[in-house]
Amino acid sequence: MNTITINVSPEIANYFEQADISAKNSVESYINTWLSDTFSKKTANESLLNIMTKSSAEAKNNGYKPEMLETIIEDLLKNDTE
């Protein structure tokens, strides 16, 4: 893997520097996915499916069960309509 440098606000840099290794790895994974999708020739649907697949795999690896995710989504939707 190669390393690139991007400019971020001092606040974001501070948050990242203080994060634990698991959080940093998660952020790097999301950034890699976003950059890959942004610069690829994929359709929006393909990009979304790719992000959803990777997010689902990460959630399962972190011990989340489908029932837990459904509850989180239901709570978010309920709070969004209030």
C-alpha positions as CSV (number, residue, x, y, z in Angstrom):
1,M,0.0,0.0,0.0
2,N,1.2,3.6,-0.7
3,T,0.9,6.6,1.5
4,I,-0.6,9.9,0.4
5,T,-0.9,13.2,2.2
6,I,-4.0,15.3,2.4
7,N,-4.7,18.6,4.2
8,V,-7.2,18.5,7.1
9,S,-8.1,21.0,9.8
10,P,-6.0,21.0,13.0
11,E,-9.1,19.7,14.8
12,I,-9.4,16.7,12.6
13,A,-5.7,16.0,12.8
14,N,-5.8,16.1,16.6
15,Y,-8.8,13.7,16.7
16,F,-7.0,11.3,14.4
17,E,-3.7,11.5,16.4
18,Q,-5.6,10.8,19.6
19,A,-7.6,7.9,18.3
20,D,-6.8,4.3,19.1
21,I,-5.4,2.0,16.4
22,S,-8.8,0.3,15.8
23,A,-10.4,3.7,15.1
24,K,-7.5,4.8,12.9
25,N,-7.7,1.5,10.9
26,S,-11.5,2.0,10.5
27,V,-11.0,5.6,9.2
28,E,-8.3,4.5,6.8
29,S,-10.6,1.7,5.5
30,Y,-13.5,4.2,4.9
31,I,-11.2,6.7,3.2
32,N,-9.7,4.0,1.0
33,T,-13.2,2.9,0.0
34,W,-14.4,6.5,-0.6
35,L,-11.3,7.3,-2.7
36,S,-11.6,4.1,-4.7
37,D,-15.3,4.8,-5.4
38,T,-14.7,8.4,-6.2
39,F,-12.0,7.8,-8.8
40,S,-13.4,4.6,-10.3
41,K,-15.8,4.4,-13.2
42,K,-18.5,2.7,-11.0
43,T,-22.1,3.8,-11.1
44,A,-23.5,5.3,-7.9
45,N,-25.4,2.1,-7.2
46,E,-22.2,0.0,-7.5
47,S,-20.4,2.3,-5.2
48,L,-23.2,2.2,-2.6
49,L,-23.4,-1.5,-2.8
50,N,-19.6,-1.7,-2.3
51,I,-19.7,0.5,0.7
52,M,-22.6,-1.4,2.2
53,T,-20.9,-4.7,1.7
54,K,-17.7,-3.5,3.3
55,S,-19.6,-1.9,6.2
56,S,-21.6,-5.0,6.8
57,A,-18.4,-7.2,6.9
58,E,-16.7,-4.8,9.3
59,A,-19.8,-4.8,11.6
60,K,-19.9,-8.6,11.6
61,N,-16.1,-8.7,12.4
62,N,-16.7,-6.3,15.3
63,G,-19.4,-8.6,16.8
64,Y,-22.5,-6.8,15.6
65,K,-25.4,-9.2,14.8
66,P,-28.1,-8.4,12.2
67,E,-30.7,-7.9,15.0
68,M,-28.5,-5.2,16.7
69,L,-28.0,-3.4,13.4
70,E,-31.8,-3.5,12.7
71,T,-32.4,-1.9,16.1
72,I,-29.8,0.8,15.5
73,I,-31.4,1.6,12.1
74,E,-34.9,1.6,13.6
75,D,-33.8,4.0,16.3
76,L,-32.1,6.3,13.8
77,L,-35.2,6.4,11.6
78,K,-37.5,7.0,14.5
79,N,-35.3,9.9,15.7
80,D,-35.2,11.3,12.2
81,T,-39.0,11.6,12.0
82,E,-39.4,13.2,15.4
